[in-house]
Amino acid sequence: MHAISAHNRFAKKPERRSRIGVTRGQALVFFVVFSLFFYFLTELVFASESASVVPVKEVTVQPGDSLWKIAVQYQNEAGMEVRELVYAIKKMNRLDNSNIYPGQRLAVPVGE
């Protein structure tokens, strides 16, 4: 006699549990999109900041001049305090320190 199998091959198979949650691929796509969004957002903000044009006057440094003396000379035109104007001149001309030399040309902001 043959053993009769109790297994019914036509019986409904147990369902697989569907995955609930976020897969690695979805998380990666979200991270990339999120990063690109903030990258372009910051580019947009900084682009609008640098778009403002500040009128400048080009000054040639004379012997005995200092940033402070130049700032005092153009303080009224710039509408700033001397300390603020010295900082603006250094920033505009990308100076690491306050050393300037005769013959050097500096851009001085003269208005807002």
C-alpha beads as a LAMMPS data file, in Angstrom:
LAMMPS data file: protein, C-alpha beads

112 atoms
111 bonds

1 atom types
1 bond types

-500.0 500.0 xlo xhi
-500.0 500.0 ylo yhi
-500.0 500.0 zlo zhi

Masses

1 110.0

Atoms # bond

1 1 1 0.000 0.000 0.000
2 1 1 1.031 3.491 -0.639
3 1 1 1.010 6.135 1.948
4 1 1 -1.473 8.826 1.185
5 1 1 -0.089 12.269 1.435
6 1 1 -2.003 14.663 3.583
7 1 1 -0.629 17.556 1.595
8 1 1 -3.136 19.099 -0.777
9 1 1 -1.326 20.692 -3.650
10 1 1 -4.380 22.738 -4.616
11 1 1 -4.783 24.280 -1.210
12 1 1 -4.325 28.012 -0.890
13 1 1 -0.720 28.896 -0.081
14 1 1 -0.094 31.134 2.898
15 1 1 0.308 34.765 1.852
16 1 1 3.615 36.460 2.231
17 1 1 3.598 39.421 4.523
18 1 1 3.948 42.594 2.520
19 1 1 6.769 44.843 3.590
20 1 1 5.546 47.850 5.500
21 1 1 7.897 50.783 5.807
22 1 1 10.616 52.384 3.773
23 1 1 13.056 50.376 1.706
24 1 1 16.718 51.302 1.332
25 1 1 16.129 52.404 -2.235
26 1 1 13.297 54.699 -1.249
27 1 1 15.387 56.171 1.562
28 1 1 18.292 56.775 -0.822
29 1 1 16.070 58.506 -3.380
30 1 1 14.537 60.656 -0.644
31 1 1 17.984 61.617 0.677
32 1 1 19.277 62.568 -2.780
33 1 1 16.184 64.643 -3.625
34 1 1 16.247 66.310 -0.193
35 1 1 19.957 67.166 -0.556
36 1 1 19.527 68.574 -4.054
37 1 1 16.567 70.666 -2.904
38 1 1 18.591 72.346 -0.150
39 1 1 21.637 72.745 -2.400
40 1 1 19.633 74.658 -5.002
41 1 1 17.803 76.604 -2.309
42 1 1 21.073 77.883 -0.822
43 1 1 22.449 78.653 -4.290
44 1 1 19.348 80.725 -4.960
45 1 1 19.684 82.642 -1.685
46 1 1 23.379 83.416 -2.130
47 1 1 22.933 84.326 -5.786
48 1 1 20.359 86.970 -4.875
49 1 1 22.686 88.382 -2.191
50 1 1 25.595 88.907 -4.541
51 1 1 23.377 90.428 -7.221
52 1 1 23.203 93.748 -5.363
53 1 1 25.620 96.235 -6.906
54 1 1 27.485 98.551 -4.567
55 1 1 28.992 101.689 -6.113
56 1 1 32.749 101.752 -5.605
57 1 1 35.561 104.218 -6.045
58 1 1 38.996 102.946 -7.017
59 1 1 41.768 104.408 -4.881
60 1 1 45.517 104.121 -5.439
61 1 1 47.400 103.792 -2.157
62 1 1 49.915 106.596 -1.544
63 1 1 52.997 106.399 0.709
64 1 1 51.909 106.803 4.339
65 1 1 48.316 105.674 3.687
66 1 1 46.591 103.090 5.847
67 1 1 43.179 101.488 5.625
68 1 1 42.082 103.645 8.539
69 1 1 43.168 106.893 6.791
70 1 1 41.429 105.877 3.570
71 1 1 38.282 104.961 5.508
72 1 1 38.295 108.341 7.298
73 1 1 38.644 110.088 3.923
74 1 1 35.652 108.268 2.338
75 1 1 33.519 107.826 5.455
76 1 1 30.910 110.454 4.530
77 1 1 30.522 109.194 0.949
78 1 1 30.108 105.630 2.160
79 1 1 27.675 106.531 4.927
80 1 1 29.403 104.167 7.369
81 1 1 31.469 104.438 10.481
82 1 1 35.222 104.205 9.984
83 1 1 35.486 100.741 11.547
84 1 1 32.703 99.383 9.318
85 1 1 34.289 100.915 6.229
86 1 1 37.705 99.400 7.030
87 1 1 36.031 95.991 7.299
88 1 1 34.119 96.550 4.031
89 1 1 37.313 97.570 2.197
90 1 1 39.142 94.488 3.496
91 1 1 36.272 92.218 2.509
92 1 1 35.746 93.790 -0.924
93 1 1 39.457 93.600 -1.789
94 1 1 39.932 90.156 -0.196
95 1 1 42.627 91.373 2.173
96 1 1 43.722 88.962 4.904
97 1 1 45.147 91.750 7.058
98 1 1 45.427 95.543 7.128
99 1 1 48.752 95.744 5.282
100 1 1 48.566 97.863 2.127
101 1 1 51.376 99.102 -0.099
102 1 1 51.979 102.273 -2.163
103 1 1 50.722 101.835 -5.715
104 1 1 48.191 99.202 -4.687
105 1 1 44.682 99.816 -6.020
106 1 1 41.747 99.378 -3.669
107 1 1 38.019 99.376 -4.312
108 1 1 36.234 101.501 -1.711
109 1 1 32.438 101.217 -1.345
110 1 1 31.022 104.741 -1.493
111 1 1 27.278 104.247 -1.266
112 1 1 24.485 101.841 -0.550

Bonds

1 1 1 2
2 1 2 3
3 1 3 4
4 1 4 5
5 1 5 6
6 1 6 7
7 1 7 8
8 1 8 9
9 1 9 10
10 1 10 11
11 1 11 12
12 1 12 13
13 1 13 14
14 1 14 15
15 1 15 16
16 1 16 17
17 1 17 18
18 1 18 19
19 1 19 20
20 1 20 21
21 1 21 22
22 1 22 23
23 1 23 24
24 1 24 25
25 1 25 26
26 1 26 27
27 1 27 28
28 1 28 29
29 1 29 30
30 1 30 31
31 1 31 32
32 1 32 33
33 1 33 34
34 1 34 35
35 1 35 36
36 1 36 37
37 1 37 38
38 1 38 39
39 1 39 40
40 1 40 41
41 1 41 42
42 1 42 43
43 1 43 44
44 1 44 45
45 1 45 46
46 1 46 47
47 1 47 48
48 1 48 49
49 1 49 50
50 1 50 51
51 1 51 52
52 1 52 53
53 1 53 54
54 1 54 55
55 1 55 56
56 1 56 57
57 1 57 58
58 1 58 59
59 1 59 60
60 1 60 61
61 1 61 62
62 1 62 63
63 1 63 64
64 1 64 65
65 1 65 66
66 1 66 67
67 1 67 68
68 1 68 69
69 1 69 70
70 1 70 71
71 1 71 72
72 1 72 73
73 1 73 74
74 1 74 75
75 1 75 76
76 1 76 77
77 1 77 78
78 1 78 79
79 1 79 80
80 1 80 81
81 1 81 82
82 1 82 83
83 1 83 84
84 1 84 85
85 1 85 86
86 1 86 87
87 1 87 88
88 1 88 89
89 1 89 90
90 1 90 91
91 1 91 92
92 1 92 93
93 1 93 94
94 1 94 95
95 1 95 96
96 1 96 97
97 1 97 98
98 1 98 99
99 1 99 100
100 1 100 101
101 1 101 102
102 1 102 103
103 1 103 104
104 1 104 105
105 1 105 106
106 1 106 107
107 1 107 108
108 1 108 109
109 1 109 110
110 1 110 111
111 1 111 112
